[in-house]
């Protein structure tokens, strides 16, 4: 059932953000502990463990592509009309979170773990893709969207902390060699995730259907031929490709993928680095990862900084801090001292400041991308952009995880062994430092030329609203023209054109006007 737009309060923002306890927590646990659990307790080889993640996420990435478009048009169906085209999937996804428990069963086969992990990835995508579109659905205001995203990332930081702190406590309590710690951890988080997704469903709403959407519903009631369905299928992939026509989205996607993949490599390799390179316990590794608790106050500060300074400066800050801390970890490895643990705790805490800002910023930027696309396509396509981001993210993390497993195995890693050969130790060190820092530097390069912020977004939206109100294109202010061209990647004359019948004519690929900068 659709609800009329209402005020985005702090309680509403918190309720919306609860789902990212699952989004941040589930995949933090998986990234930090799953490969270690499968190679140390289950007895899988590094490449077997990594291929579970890689195969499942590639399949899930493909499913995610269809999910975004599916939710964009789900309002035409009975359940979409009754529960909302986005929120319906939160409602059915909540009880399915319990599948997470099965990931941590000991003594099962490779195919069992692959099937369960694949199921959980698909369920998570079914929830997260429509959920990520809700800020754009609930409000058009920059500050209100930032409020939603800030609460979301605050709770994501809380989920990340719990996902690293609780396993460390359980391992320390039940013992380094007890697989039950991982199973208990899975049960606790599965129940928590179920409750969080249900709360988000309960407190959120969607925008009212537009006249164009109502007209589409009428068309949807008419029968369609097989050829029309095939044409719609191929049009879907053209629509996905069309998202890359938006310059701001191309830069945003590059920043997001390179920085998050760098973070993934760090999370995947860090426990191995602590146990086999620094020779400290896995429970201490969990404690170091749980320094993510600093992300709670940092997220609130980042919300203020997002409005005041914009995303580009936040990106530069985050990547610089993380690179410096990685340099510190390398020095601790090269020159061990009696104060090693103290230094590790300090470095881990400061690193988490940068990591929190890294995670906070892209999803605060995302709700504003569909506004820019509307100037190009004439449509609201939040689900399409969420699907492309999810597909790209899951594809890159699948590739990165598989490469990590492949390099560990080719580097001589011995599954189940508490002591690794020097070749394996060197491979772990290279993965952590060269891989992570290299990807962060690429993301930093893209962030330096990213110009979407509160000021430019307001100028862009004001110009879009002026054109919607039948304002004349020749009356555009010079500053508005410059902002529109910079964020869209098109010459102003090519945007918001109408055909002879007065209908909006979306920009096509062959109409792109290269802009010199």
C-alpha positions as a printed NumPy array, in Angstrom:
array([[  0.   ,   0.   ,   0.   ],
       [  1.371,   3.41 ,  -1.005],
       [  1.637,   6.106,   1.64 ],
       [  1.661,   9.838,   1.17 ],
       [  5.033,  11.467,   1.768],
       [  5.526,  12.587,   5.336],
       [  8.29 ,  14.065,   7.452],
       [ 11.563,  12.161,   7.665],
       [ 12.181,  12.189,  11.424],
       [ 15.122,  10.751,  13.328],
       [ 13.089,   7.693,  14.479],
       [ 12.019,   7.065,  10.88 ],
       [ 15.629,   7.435,   9.713],
       [ 16.788,   4.98 ,  12.379],
       [ 14.086,   2.508,  11.404],
       [ 15.062,   2.793,   7.746],
       [ 18.735,   2.324,   8.585],
       [ 18.215,  -0.837,  10.639],
       [ 18.49 ,  -2.997,   7.519],
       [ 22.125,  -1.954,   7.109],
       [ 22.936,  -3.762,  10.339],
       [ 22.349,  -6.751,   8.083],
       [ 24.005,  -5.15 ,   5.046],
       [ 27.074,  -4.093,   7.006],
       [ 27.147,  -6.921,   9.551],
       [ 26.487, -10.023,   7.467],
       [ 29.105,  -9.355,   4.855],
       [ 31.643,  -8.088,   7.38 ],
       [ 31.417, -11.439,   9.181],
       [ 31.613, -13.269,   5.853],
       [ 34.518, -11.176,   4.608],
       [ 36.524, -11.423,   7.82 ],
       [ 35.784, -14.977,   8.984],
       [ 34.226, -17.205,   6.317],
       [ 37.414, -18.109,   4.417],
       [ 39.254, -18.58 ,   7.715],
       [ 36.438, -20.8  ,   9.068],
       [ 36.245, -22.912,   5.904],
       [ 40.018, -23.417,   5.609],
       [ 40.707, -23.907,   9.332],
       [ 37.696, -25.91 ,  10.575],
       [ 35.718, -27.267,   7.617],
       [ 38.824, -28.463,   5.782],
       [ 38.261, -26.757,   2.439],
       [ 41.243, -25.551,   0.451],
       [ 41.689, -21.774,  -0.037],
       [ 40.549, -21.98 ,  -3.654],
       [ 37.481, -24.086,  -2.723],
       [ 36.501, -21.621,   0.002],
       [ 37.062, -18.618,  -2.253],
       [ 35.184, -20.201,  -5.153],
       [ 32.08 , -20.579,  -2.945],
       [ 32.016, -16.821,  -2.484],
       [ 32.974, -16.094,  -6.098],
       [ 30.433, -18.415,  -7.744],
       [ 27.586, -17.354,  -5.474],
       [ 28.252, -13.657,  -5.94 ],
       [ 28.552, -13.895,  -9.728],
       [ 25.176, -15.669,  -9.897],
       [ 23.764, -13.214,  -7.37 ],
       [ 25.127, -10.273,  -9.366],
       [ 23.157, -11.445, -12.401],
       [ 20.018, -11.835, -10.271],
       [ 20.593,  -8.332,  -8.905],
       [ 20.493,  -6.85 , -12.385],
       [ 16.974,  -8.119, -12.906],
       [ 15.922,  -7.267,  -9.361],
       [ 16.321,  -3.514,  -9.792],
       [ 14.244,  -3.342, -12.948],
       [ 11.738,  -5.801, -11.467],
       [ 11.09 ,  -3.561,  -8.444],
       [ 10.839,  -0.455, -10.654],
       [  7.785,  -2.061, -12.315],
       [  6.455,  -4.174,  -9.437],
       [  3.725,  -1.601,  -8.729],
       [  1.784,  -3.137, -11.645],
       [  1.299,  -6.406,  -9.719],
       [ -1.171,  -7.236,  -6.937],
       [  1.459,  -7.447,  -4.179],
       [  3.155,  -4.282,  -5.401],
       [ -0.146,  -2.41 ,  -5.268],
       [ -0.889,  -3.716,  -1.775],
       [  2.538,  -3.55 ,  -0.086],
       [  4.606,  -1.25 ,  -2.329],
       [  6.967,  -2.129,  -5.152],
       [ 10.032,  -1.77 ,  -2.897],
       [  8.795,  -2.594,   0.622],
       [  7.125,  -5.876,  -0.297],
       [ 10.556,  -7.477,  -0.614],
       [ 11.55 ,  -6.355,   2.867],
       [  8.457,  -8.008,   4.277],
       [  9.124, -11.405,   2.708],
       [ 12.902, -11.123,   3.139],
       [ 12.797, -10.719,   6.932],
       [ 12.064, -14.376,   7.881],
       [ 14.402, -15.64 ,   5.139],
       [ 17.345, -14.09 ,   7.018],
       [ 17.439, -17.283,   9.111],
       [ 19.177, -19.017,   6.174],
       [ 22.329, -17.256,   7.437],
       [ 22.619, -19.832,  10.236],
       [ 23.311, -22.641,   7.761],
       [ 26.52 , -20.972,   6.558],
       [ 28.231, -21.845,   9.83 ],
       [ 27.391, -25.533,  10.152],
       [ 30.534, -27.647,  10.503],
       [ 31.262, -30.874,   8.647],
       [ 29.124, -30.321,   5.535],
       [ 30.134, -30.699,   1.887],
       [ 31.425, -28.118,  -0.585],
       [ 28.14 , -28.235,  -2.523],
       [ 26.113, -27.657,   0.65 ],
       [ 28.078, -24.519,   1.537],
       [ 27.869, -23.278,  -2.037],
       [ 24.075, -23.757,  -2.184],
       [ 23.474, -22.081,   1.171],
       [ 25.749, -19.168,   0.445],
       [ 24.136, -18.688,  -2.958],
       [ 20.684, -18.683,  -1.314],
       [ 21.722, -16.093,   1.265],
       [ 23.285, -13.813,  -1.357],
       [ 20.098, -13.875,  -3.429],
       [ 17.92 , -13.202,  -0.359],
       [ 20.159, -10.303,   0.675],
       [ 19.965,  -8.808,  -2.834],
       [ 16.196,  -9.192,  -2.83 ],
       [ 16.103,  -7.061,   0.336],
       [ 18.938,  -4.585,  -0.202],
       [ 18.272,  -3.45 ,  -3.783],
       [ 14.718,  -2.173,  -3.191],
       [ 15.695,  -0.935,   0.272],
       [ 18.534,   1.19 ,  -1.158],
       [ 16.045,   3.1  ,  -3.326],
       [ 13.873,   4.2  ,  -0.402],
       [ 15.642,   7.55 ,   0.359],
       [ 14.85 ,   8.66 ,  -3.196],
       [ 11.28 ,   7.409,  -2.716],
       [ 10.689,   9.034,   0.661],
       [ 11.98 ,  12.588,   0.033],
       [ 13.617,  14.907,  -2.527],
       [ 15.339,  17.088,   0.081],
       [ 19.17 ,  16.869,   0.278],
       [ 19.252,  17.269,   4.076],
       [ 16.503,  14.699,   4.679],
       [ 18.212,  12.195,   2.393],
       [ 21.479,  12.863,   4.212],
       [ 19.66 ,  12.261,   7.512],
       [ 18.425,   8.894,   6.218],
       [ 21.841,   7.953,   4.886],
       [ 23.634,   9.115,   8.044],
       [ 21.401,   6.967,  10.247],
       [ 21.859,   4.122,   7.808],
       [ 25.658,   4.362,   7.942],
       [ 25.651,   4.833,  11.727],
       [ 23.757,   1.572,  12.059],
       [ 25.968,  -0.043,   9.419],
       [ 28.942,   0.933,  11.574],
       [ 27.175,  -0.623,  14.565],
       [ 26.606,  -3.787,  12.526],
       [ 30.246,  -3.835,  11.456],
       [ 31.359,  -3.476,  15.071],
       [ 29.077,  -6.268,  16.265],
       [ 30.195,  -8.458,  13.357],
       [ 33.809,  -8.208,  14.485],
       [ 33.393,  -7.89 ,  18.253],
       [ 30.972, -10.775,  18.896],
       [ 32.991, -13.423,  16.983],
       [ 36.149, -12.336,  18.816],
       [ 34.41 , -12.648,  22.184],
       [ 32.928, -16.062,  21.321],
       [ 36.282, -17.379,  20.073],
       [ 38.002, -16.125,  23.229],
       [ 35.255, -17.661,  25.385],
       [ 34.878, -21.058,  23.666],
       [ 38.47 , -21.462,  22.502],
       [ 40.523, -20.888,  19.355],
       [ 39.864, -24.414,  18.055],
       [ 36.128, -24.629,  18.762],
       [ 33.886, -24.361,  15.666],
       [ 30.805, -23.85 ,  17.881],
       [ 31.788, -20.205,  18.323],
       [ 31.049, -19.595,  14.639],
       [ 27.726, -21.443,  14.781],
       [ 26.498, -19.498,  17.823],
       [ 27.597, -16.305,  16.101],
       [ 25.516, -17.25 ,  13.051],
       [ 22.372, -17.848,  15.136],
       [ 22.689, -14.522,  16.976],
       [ 23.127, -12.535,  13.788],
       [ 20.422, -14.331,  11.799],
       [ 17.782, -13.434,  14.406],
       [ 19.096,  -9.863,  14.62 ],
       [ 18.981,  -9.447,  10.826],
       [ 15.405, -10.727,  10.683],
       [ 14.229,  -8.163,  13.247],
       [ 16.096,  -5.296,  11.581],
       [ 14.641,  -5.895,   8.108],
       [ 11.131,  -6.142,   9.556],
       [ 11.532,  -2.802,  11.361],
       [ 12.652,  -1.104,   8.141],
       [  9.591,  -2.464,   6.37 ],
       [  7.356,  -1.153,   9.119],
       [  8.52 ,   2.488,   9.231],
       [  9.224,   3.375,   5.581],
       [  7.01 ,   4.487,   2.693],
       [  7.143,   5.074,  -1.056],
       [  6.297,   7.993,  -3.317],
       [  2.84 ,   8.164,  -4.834],
       [  2.412,   6.795,  -8.336],
       [  2.984,   9.381, -11.06 ],
       [  0.551,   9.84 , -13.998],
       [  3.109,   8.097, -16.212],
       [  3.232,   5.102, -13.871],
       [ -0.563,   4.932, -13.766],
       [ -0.587,   4.933, -17.562],
       [  1.969,   2.104, -17.515],
       [ -0.345,   0.155, -15.205],
       [ -3.084,   0.443, -17.795],
       [ -0.72 ,  -0.832, -20.467],
       [  0.317,  -3.639, -18.141],
       [ -3.268,  -4.877, -18.035],
       [ -3.172,  -5.431, -21.792],
       [ -1.871,  -8.717, -23.124],
       [  1.603,  -8.732, -24.661],
       [  2.967, -10.978, -27.351],
       [  6.081, -13.144, -27.082],
       [  7.969, -10.811, -29.405],
       [  7.066,  -7.836, -27.206],
       [  8.325,  -9.672, -24.123],
       [ 11.586, -10.531, -25.887],
       [ 11.969,  -6.934, -26.973],
       [ 11.409,  -5.815, -23.373],
       [ 14.063,  -8.311, -22.208],
       [ 16.715,  -6.914, -24.551],
       [ 15.635,  -3.355, -23.739],
       [ 16.439,  -4.126, -20.121],
       [ 20.143,  -4.545, -20.897],
       [ 20.156,  -1.344, -22.925],
       [ 18.678,   0.387, -19.898],
       [ 21.481,  -0.917, -17.69 ],
       [ 24.084,   0.323, -20.166],
       [ 22.333,   3.697, -20.282],
       [ 23.115,   4.343, -16.603],
       [ 26.768,   4.725, -17.577],
       [ 25.842,   7.703, -19.738],
       [ 25.662,   9.78 , -16.549],
       [ 29.137,  11.2  , -15.913],
       [ 28.607,  11.631, -12.171],
       [ 27.48 ,   8.006, -11.922],
       [ 30.528,   6.721, -13.839],
       [ 32.85 ,   8.487, -11.43 ],
       [ 30.741,   7.479,  -8.437],
       [ 30.79 ,   3.836,  -9.548],
       [ 34.562,   3.83 , -10.068],
       [ 35.178,   5.359,  -6.628],
       [ 32.763,   2.918,  -5.013],
       [ 34.135,  -0.226,  -6.644],
       [ 37.858,   0.457,  -6.218],
       [ 37.579,   1.641,  -2.603],
       [ 35.182,  -1.08 ,  -1.455],
       [ 37.205,  -3.812,  -3.162],
       [ 40.287,  -2.486,  -1.349],
       [ 38.351,  -2.727,   1.926],
       [ 37.246,  -6.269,   1.039],
       [ 40.819,  -7.428,   0.461],
       [ 41.823,  -5.95 ,   3.82 ],
       [ 38.938,  -7.671,   5.628],
       [ 39.563, -11.025,   3.928],
       [ 43.312, -11.109,   4.49 ],
       [ 43.596,  -9.353,   7.865],
       [ 42.852, -12.384,  10.08 ],
       [ 45.355, -14.454,   8.058],
       [ 47.883, -11.606,   8.442],
       [ 47.435, -11.451,  12.223],
       [ 47.578, -15.214,  12.794],
       [ 50.312, -16.242,  10.336],
       [ 52.414, -13.085,   9.873],
       [ 52.21 , -11.303,  13.223],
       [ 51.728, -14.57 ,  15.19 ],
       [ 48.88 , -13.291,  17.363],
       [ 45.616, -15.092,  18.127],
       [ 42.513, -15.001,  15.956],
       [ 40.579, -13.6  ,  18.93 ],
       [ 43.015, -10.639,  19.004],
       [ 42.463, -10.255,  15.254],
       [ 38.744, -10.057,  16.017],
       [ 39.432,  -7.431,  18.682],
       [ 41.44 ,  -5.361,  16.206],
       [ 38.654,  -5.581,  13.637],
       [ 36.141,  -4.622,  16.322],
       [ 37.867,  -1.252,  16.628],
       [ 35.227,  -0.426,  14.034],
       [ 33.268,   0.826,  17.077],
       [ 34.946,   4.173,  16.429],
       [ 32.732,   4.299,  13.365],
       [ 29.711,   5.166,  15.52 ],
       [ 30.756,   8.736,  16.441],
       [ 32.692,   9.114,  13.17 ],
       [ 29.528,   8.45 ,  11.164],
       [ 27.722,  11.298,  12.924],
       [ 30.651,  13.623,  12.265],
       [ 30.762,  12.475,   8.643],
       [ 27.083,  13.363,   8.239],
       [ 27.867,  16.964,   9.206],
       [ 31.017,  17.011,   7.052],
       [ 29.055,  15.649,   4.086],
       [ 26.806,  18.711,   4.113],
       [ 29.588,  21.192,   4.864],
       [ 32.467,  19.907,   2.709],
       [ 30.913,  17.514,   0.185],
       [ 31.862,  13.94 ,  -0.733],
       [ 35.115,  14.654,  -2.599],
       [ 36.937,  15.921,   0.498],
       [ 35.576,  13.045,   2.568],
       [ 36.954,  10.571,   0.053],
       [ 40.413,  12.174,   0.147],
       [ 40.411,  12.106,   3.95 ],
       [ 39.281,   8.467,   4.162],
       [ 41.746,   7.057,   1.649],
       [ 44.685,   9.048,   3.034],
       [ 44.054,   7.823,   6.591],
       [ 43.718,   4.195,   5.473],
       [ 46.888,   4.262,   3.376],
       [ 48.886,   5.761,   6.259],
       [ 47.609,   3.099,   8.67 ],
       [ 48.456,   0.303,   6.239],
       [ 51.97 ,   1.713,   6.125],
       [ 52.005,   1.519,   9.925],
       [ 50.895,  -2.148,   9.898],
       [ 53.69 ,  -2.923,   7.467],
       [ 56.262,  -1.297,   9.767],
       [ 54.967,  -3.328,  12.727],
       [ 55.389,  -6.483,  10.633],
       [ 58.888,  -5.528,   9.487],
       [ 60.131,  -4.232,  12.864],
       [ 58.296,  -6.108,  15.676],
       [ 58.58 ,  -4.557,  19.146],
       [ 57.466,  -5.375,  22.682],
       [ 54.677,  -2.839,  22.263],
       [ 53.338,  -4.604,  19.182],
       [ 49.83 ,  -5.16 ,  20.527],
       [ 49.446,  -1.528,  21.647],
       [ 50.592,  -0.276,  18.252],
       [ 48.221,  -2.651,  16.48 ],
       [ 45.263,  -1.428,  18.539],
       [ 46.083,   2.231,  17.78 ],
       [ 46.573,   1.578,  14.067],
       [ 43.419,  -0.534,  13.871],
       [ 41.394,   2.211,  15.564],
       [ 42.658,   4.985,  13.278],
       [ 42.205,   2.753,  10.211],
       [ 38.555,   2.266,  11.146],
       [ 38.041,   6.049,  11.098],
       [ 39.035,   6.088,   7.443],
       [ 37.121,   2.894,   6.692],
       [ 33.95 ,   4.301,   8.204],
       [ 34.136,   7.469,   6.088],
       [ 34.89 ,   5.304,   3.03 ],
       [ 31.691,   3.298,   3.575],
       [ 29.613,   6.298,   4.605],
       [ 30.192,   8.521,   1.585],
       [ 29.126,   6.524,  -1.533],
       [ 25.709,   5.618,  -0.16 ],
       [ 25.12 ,   9.234,   0.821],
       [ 25.888,  10.23 ,  -2.761],
       [ 23.771,   7.511,  -4.409],
       [ 20.262,   8.996,  -3.766],
       [ 21.213,  12.076,  -5.813],
       [ 22.332,  10.202,  -8.936],
       [ 18.75 ,   9.464, -10.179],
       [ 18.049,  13.225, -10.109],
       [ 20.834,  13.739, -12.642],
       [ 19.601,  10.818, -14.72 ],
       [ 16.121,  12.302, -14.87 ],
       [ 17.522,  15.226, -16.869],
       [ 18.922,  12.707, -19.386],
       [ 16.297,   9.943, -19.497],
       [ 13.173,  11.786, -18.37 ],
       [ 12.453,   8.907, -15.955],
       [ 12.85 ,   7.984, -12.289],
       [ 15.05 ,   4.878, -12.34 ],
       [ 16.321,   4.447,  -8.775],
       [ 15.978,   0.655,  -8.895],
       [ 17.963,   0.454, -12.122],
       [ 20.899,   2.366, -10.637],
       [ 20.762,   0.354,  -7.401],
       [ 20.866,  -2.853,  -9.467],
       [ 23.871,  -1.693, -11.502],
       [ 25.748,  -0.726,  -8.34 ],
       [ 24.913,  -4.042,  -6.683],
       [ 25.8  ,  -6.052,  -9.792],
       [ 29.126,  -4.244, -10.192],
       [ 29.959,  -4.525,  -6.506],
       [ 29.185,  -8.227,  -6.261],
       [ 31.048,  -8.99 ,  -9.47 ],
       [ 34.2  ,  -7.207,  -8.313],
       [ 34.107,  -8.698,  -4.815],
       [ 33.615, -12.165,  -6.321],
       [ 36.628, -11.702,  -8.579],
       [ 38.721, -10.223,  -5.757],
       [ 37.809, -13.023,  -3.314],
       [ 38.583, -15.715,  -5.874],
       [ 41.946, -14.085,  -6.684],
       [ 42.779, -13.948,  -2.968],
       [ 42.007, -17.677,  -2.607],
       [ 43.91 , -18.528,  -5.781],
       [ 46.993, -16.561,  -4.726],
       [ 46.911, -18.036,  -1.218],
       [ 46.847, -21.559,  -2.616],
       [ 49.474, -20.907,  -5.288],
       [ 51.539, -19.158,  -2.598],
       [ 51.808, -22.406,  -0.651],
       [ 49.095, -21.915,   1.999],
       [ 48.494, -25.17 ,   3.906],
       [ 44.864, -25.648,   4.953],
       [ 44.297, -26.475,   8.632],
       [ 47.902, -25.76 ,   9.591],
       [ 48.737, -23.359,  12.422],
       [ 52.13 , -22.573,  10.871],
       [ 52.524, -21.508,   7.25 ],
       [ 55.626, -21.6  ,   5.01 ],
       [ 57.441, -18.318,   4.356],
       [ 56.157, -18.249,   0.778],
       [ 52.568, -18.201,   2.038],
       [ 53.398, -15.508,   4.595],
       [ 54.91 , -13.318,   1.863],
       [ 51.819, -13.815,  -0.299],
       [ 49.556, -12.671,   2.563],
       [ 51.695,  -9.56 ,   3.09 ],
       [ 51.637,  -8.645,  -0.621],
       [ 47.876,  -9.129,  -0.827],
       [ 47.235,  -6.932,   2.196],
       [ 49.533,  -4.051,   1.391],
       [ 50.043,  -3.919,  -2.378],
       [ 46.472,  -4.95 ,  -3.229],
       [ 44.695,  -2.679,  -0.761],
       [ 46.869,   0.414,  -1.218],
       [ 46.891,   0.125,  -5.011],
       [ 43.091,   0.09 ,  -5.244],
       [ 42.759,   2.975,  -2.768],
       [ 45.098,   5.101,  -4.884],
       [ 42.937,   4.542,  -7.983],
       [ 39.81 ,   5.524,  -6.008],
       [ 41.6  ,   8.636,  -4.717],
       [ 42.468,   9.662,  -8.287],
       [ 38.785,   9.512,  -9.284],
       [ 37.596,  11.29 ,  -6.119],
       [ 39.721,  14.362,  -6.824],
       [ 37.546,  15.232,  -9.861],
       [ 34.133,  14.366,  -8.362],
       [ 31.99 ,  17.525,  -8.155],
       [ 28.578,  16.381,  -6.873],
       [ 27.817,  18.025,  -3.518],
       [ 25.015,  19.894,  -1.744],
       [ 25.587,  23.139,  -3.673],
       [ 25.846,  21.6  ,  -7.146],
       [ 22.942,  19.227,  -6.472],
       [ 20.66 ,  22.137,  -5.533],
       [ 21.658,  24.074,  -8.653],
       [ 20.998,  20.978, -10.771],
       [ 17.605,  20.165,  -9.224],
       [ 16.475,  23.793,  -9.376],
       [ 17.253,  23.838, -13.096],
       [ 15.457,  20.523, -13.599],
       [ 12.388,  21.865, -11.773],
       [ 12.502,  25.041, -13.9  ],
       [ 12.472,  22.981, -17.097],
       [  9.658,  20.784, -15.764],
       [  7.643,  23.962, -15.239],
       [  8.09 ,  24.702, -18.976],
       [ 10.931,  27.155, -18.453],
       [ 12.76 ,  28.126, -21.631],
       [ 16.15 ,  26.513, -22.165],
       [ 17.609,  29.745, -23.554],
       [ 16.998,  31.375, -20.161],
       [ 19.387,  29.035, -18.317],
       [ 21.844,  30.757, -15.976],
       [ 25.534,  30.272, -16.904],
       [ 26.278,  28.604, -13.555],
       [ 23.354,  26.182, -13.929],
       [ 24.467,  25.3  , -17.465],
       [ 28.007,  24.565, -16.257],
       [ 26.796,  22.374, -13.368],
       [ 24.319,  20.442, -15.542],
       [ 26.956,  19.751, -18.198],
       [ 29.589,  18.735, -15.64 ],
       [ 27.379,  16.307, -13.709],
       [ 25.517,  14.842, -16.686],
       [ 28.42 ,  14.687, -19.151],
       [ 26.292,  16.173, -21.952],
       [ 26.035,  19.518, -23.679],
       [ 23.083,  21.451, -22.281],
       [ 21.41 ,  21.697, -25.692],
       [ 21.14 ,  17.905, -25.91 ],
       [ 19.202,  17.626, -22.633],
       [ 15.473,  17.923, -21.906],
       [ 14.419,  18.003, -25.554],
       [ 10.896,  17.331, -26.825],
       [  9.735,  15.837, -30.086],
       [  7.223,  17.339, -32.513],
       [  4.347,  15.966, -30.428],
       [  5.622,  17.687, -27.302],
       [  6.772,  14.446, -25.66 ],
       [ 10.09 ,  14.229, -23.809],
       [ 12.828,  12.686, -25.936],
       [ 15.498,  10.825, -23.892],
       [ 19.132,  11.392, -24.835],
       [ 20.542,   8.543, -26.918],
       [ 24.124,   7.356, -26.998],
       [ 24.806,   8.906, -30.39 ],
       [ 23.725,  12.309, -29.111],
       [ 26.475,  12.49 , -26.517],
       [ 28.474,  15.707, -26.794],
       [ 32.045,  15.342, -25.496],
       [ 32.853,  18.098, -23.045],
       [ 36.376,  19.4  , -22.695],
       [ 37.546,  19.968, -19.157]])
